Each structure stands twice: as C-alpha cells, then as structure tokens.
Amino acid sequence: MLLLTSSAALADDAIVKLRQSELENLFEQDCGSCHGLTRKGGLGSPLLPEALADKSDEVLVEIILDGLPGTAMPPWRPFLTVAEASYIVGLMRKPKP
C-alpha cells in the first residue's frame, strides 16, 4: 500500500512540474483578479505571507479547492488537484518579488 501511495505522490509531483508555469500564471492572473495583482486584497482578502501566517497549508488548500460559501471565492476543485492547490499555497507563502 505504501508503494502505491508513493507512486501516486510521484505522479502528482510530475503533473505539478509540468503545469508550474500555468499554475503561476493562474495565481497571478486569476487569483490576482480578486485578491489584487499586488496580493494586498481587493474583492478578496490579502494573499501576502504575513496575512496568511495564522492559516495552515491544509486550510488554505481546502479553501482553494472548495471555495468559501457565501463569498466570491469559487471552488477550484474541478480544475485543480490537491497537489496543484498545494503548489499555489507555496506561491502564496512567498513574498511578492
């Protein structure tokens, strides 16, 4: 069973590597359209590392995938895997250059 889990994780990592540029663009453009291109907020909350410090990676992945009912944050689960959402969380954790 562990071997299957490892294989699945490796497959997810490979997919993320193939889509890194696309995911980075999605983060900048799609997320930026609500959260601001400078990530300081707008329609959505700020996506700066200091604004997210009190949220775990798991919570952020869940928000990305399932959205936030009653807000403008849509679910991205139809378009992103857990690994891809985790990659986006990694981008959110980095200071904007």
N, C-alpha and C positions, 0 to 999 in steps of 0.2 A: 504494500500500500504506500509506503514511503517513497518508493521508486516512482510510482505513478504521480504522486504529489509533486515530486521534484521535476518530473518531466513536464507537468502542466505549468509549473512556475517558470521553467526554462522557455517554454513556448510563449508564455505571456511576456517574458523579458524580450524575446526576439521580436514579437509584434510591436512592443513599445519602441524598440530601437528603430524599426522600420518606419514608424509613424512619428518619431520625435519632432521633426520639423513641422509636420502637420499639427501635432498637439501644441507645440509652442505658438504656432500661428493662431490656433483656436483660442488659446489662453489670452494672447494679446488682443485679438480682434473680437471674438465672441464674448468672452468674459469682460473684456475692456469696454464693450458697448454699454454695459450696465454698471460695472464697478469702476469705470473710469480708465482711460488709457494710461494714466499715471498711477492707477490702482488705489487712489485716495478715496474712492467711493463716488457715488452718484445716485442712481436709482437703487443700486445695490450697496452693500456695506464695503468698507475698505478691504483690500486684499494685500495689505502690507504685512511683513513678518510680525511687527510689533502688535498689530491689530488682531492677529491670529494666535498669539502666544498662548492664550488660555484654552485653545481648542486642540484636541488630539488629532493626529493624522486620520484616525479611523472615523471620527466625527465629520471631518471635512470631506473625506471620500464619500461617506453616506449622504451628505448634503449635495455634493456634486451629482451623485448617481440618482438620488430620489427627489431632489429639489426641496423646497420649503413651502408646504401648502399654505395658502393664504398670503403668499408674497409673489413677487415677479420671478423668483428663482425657479426655473423649469427643471424637470428631471432630465439628466443626460444619459440615463441607463440604456435607452435604445441605441445610443451612438458610441458609448464608451464602455470598456471593460473595467474591472476593479483595478487592474494593473495600470491602465491608462489614466484613470482618475487619480491613482497614487502618484503617478508621474506629474500630473498637474499640481497636486498638493506640494510636491517638491519644488515646483516653479514658484508657487505662492510663498514658500518659506524663504526664498532667496530675495535679497534686496533688489529693487529695480535698478538696473545699471544707469 
